[in-house]
Amino acid sequence: MTMTPATREFLVRLEALFDARAWPNLDRDAISVGSADGTTLVRLPHTTDHVRDLELQIDDRRVIVRYAPESIEFTSRDEAEQFIEMLGDGRVVLELQRGPLWTTMRSYRDNLALPFRRTRMPWPRVPPKTERREFGFA
């Protein structure tokens, strides 16, 4: 497994974050790290609910944070680390509205009324089904 120094440094920062936060629902023994072609994939599993698992894709220029089915790309490692901390603390909620031919996702943080990220799809013709997913290891 080959990693660049920048990726290795970010993984060390993540390890320090995990030690500082002591999230009880993060299955530290099952964290998996793999790398290929200059990209490292880190899987952060939840102990009881695998819908709340997180995946990180790290390379020299960016960090992609996936909290299924949403995916956010960061070019700043500091911002990515802050967002991972927010997810781990349970301060991010994903709202999914599903219709027969569309899905709309809204991500909220810190119980704010306005979403910080929204994926818009066509207007629904039938009443949508709404599902809220809370993330976090705390």
C-alpha positions in Angstrom: 0.0 0.0 0.0 1.7 3.2 -1.2 0.5 6.6 0.1 1.8 10.1 -0.6 3.1 12.1 2.3 0.2 14.5 2.1 -2.3 11.6 2.4 -0.4 10.1 5.2 -0.3 13.4 7.1 -4.1 13.7 6.7 -4.6 10.2 8.0 -2.5 11.1 11.1 -4.8 14.1 11.6 -7.8 11.9 11.3 -6.4 9.5 13.9 -5.8 12.4 16.3 -9.4 13.5 15.7 -10.8 10.1 16.5 -8.7 10.0 19.7 -9.8 13.4 20.8 -13.5 12.9 20.1 -13.8 9.3 21.5 -16.9 8.5 19.5 -18.4 5.3 21.1 -20.3 4.2 17.9 -17.2 4.4 15.6 -16.0 0.8 15.2 -12.3 1.6 15.4 -11.3 -2.0 15.0 -13.2 -2.3 11.7 -11.8 0.9 10.1 -10.3 -0.1 6.7 -7.7 1.8 4.7 -6.8 0.9 1.2 -4.9 2.7 -1.5 -4.3 2.4 -5.2 -3.0 4.8 -7.9 -2.4 7.6 -5.5 -5.9 7.5 -4.0 -6.7 6.2 -0.5 -10.1 5.0 0.5 -11.0 5.0 4.2 -14.1 3.4 5.5 -15.4 4.5 8.9 -18.0 1.9 10.0 -20.8 2.6 12.5 -21.1 -0.2 15.2 -24.8 -0.8 14.8 -26.2 1.0 11.7 -24.3 0.6 8.5 -26.5 3.2 6.8 -24.5 5.7 8.9 -21.1 4.5 7.7 -18.8 7.1 6.2 -16.3 6.8 3.3 -13.4 9.1 2.6 -11.5 9.2 -0.7 -8.2 11.0 -0.3 -5.7 12.1 -2.9 -3.1 14.9 -3.1 -5.6 17.5 -4.3 -8.9 16.7 -2.6 -10.9 14.7 -0.1 -14.3 13.3 -1.0 -16.6 12.6 1.9 -19.4 10.1 1.3 -22.3 9.7 3.6 -24.7 7.6 1.5 -26.1 8.5 -0.9 -24.5 12.0 -0.7 -21.0 12.9 -1.7 -19.1 16.1 -1.1 -15.7 17.1 -2.5 -13.3 19.3 -0.5 -10.1 20.8 -1.9 -9.2 22.0 1.6 -8.1 19.3 4.0 -9.0 21.6 7.0 -12.6 22.0 5.8 -12.8 18.2 5.1 -11.6 17.5 8.7 -14.1 20.0 10.1 -16.9 18.3 8.1 -15.9 14.8 9.2 -15.9 16.1 12.8 -19.5 17.5 12.3 -20.6 14.1 10.8 -19.0 12.2 13.7 -20.6 14.4 16.3 -24.0 13.9 14.8 -24.5 17.5 13.7 -25.4 16.6 10.1 -28.8 15.4 9.0 -29.7 14.2 5.4 -33.3 14.6 4.3 -34.3 12.5 1.3 -37.5 13.0 -0.6 -38.4 10.2 -3.0 -41.0 10.2 -5.7 -41.7 7.6 -8.4 -39.0 9.1 -10.8 -36.9 11.4 -8.7 -35.0 12.0 -5.5 -34.2 15.2 -3.8 -31.5 15.4 -1.1 -31.0 18.2 1.5 -28.2 18.2 4.0 -28.6 20.2 7.2 -26.0 21.0 9.9 -26.2 22.2 13.5 -30.0 22.2 13.4 -30.1 25.2 11.0 -33.4 25.8 9.1 -31.7 26.2 5.7 -29.8 23.3 4.1 -26.1 23.8 3.3 -26.3 21.4 0.3 -29.3 20.7 -1.9 -29.7 18.4 -4.9 -32.7 19.4 -6.9 -34.7 17.2 -9.2 -37.9 17.7 -11.2 -41.1 18.8 -9.5 -43.0 15.8 -8.1 -46.4 14.9 -9.4 -47.4 12.7 -6.4 -46.9 13.4 -2.7 -43.3 12.5 -1.9 -42.1 10.1 0.8 -39.6 11.9 3.1 -36.9 10.1 5.1 -34.4 11.8 7.5 -31.0 10.2 8.3 -29.0 11.4 11.2 -25.3 10.7 11.0 -22.8 10.5 13.8 -20.8 8.2 16.1 -21.5 10.0 19.3 
